């Protein structure tokens, strides 16, 4: 556990150990989340990796969701159904 002091205006310096572990560079954006009374810090890249891992658990290897979506959209276009069902 690393202890930090909050300075004027609520500013906190992220310790070097945490910056290195998260591979943070000056100017990088960080994401804060309040969860069960604890503040969590992460990066956009880490959250993307977590989302990708979640999707991978539900999509068989070799299956491309992007390719499936493109194929569905092309089939809709070929059938004249652009998904716009609003009356004119």
BELLIN-V156440 format. One record per run of one state. SS is the DSSP state (hx for helix, st for strand, lp for the rest). FROM is the first residue (numbers start at 1). LEN is the number of residues. Records with the same first field share a line. If there is no record, write none. Layout:
SS = FROM-LEN, FROM-LEN
This chain:
lp = 1-6, 12-4, 22-8, 36-2, 57-8, 79-10
st = 7-1, 11-1, 30-6, 38-6
hx = 8-3, 16-6, 44-13, 65-14
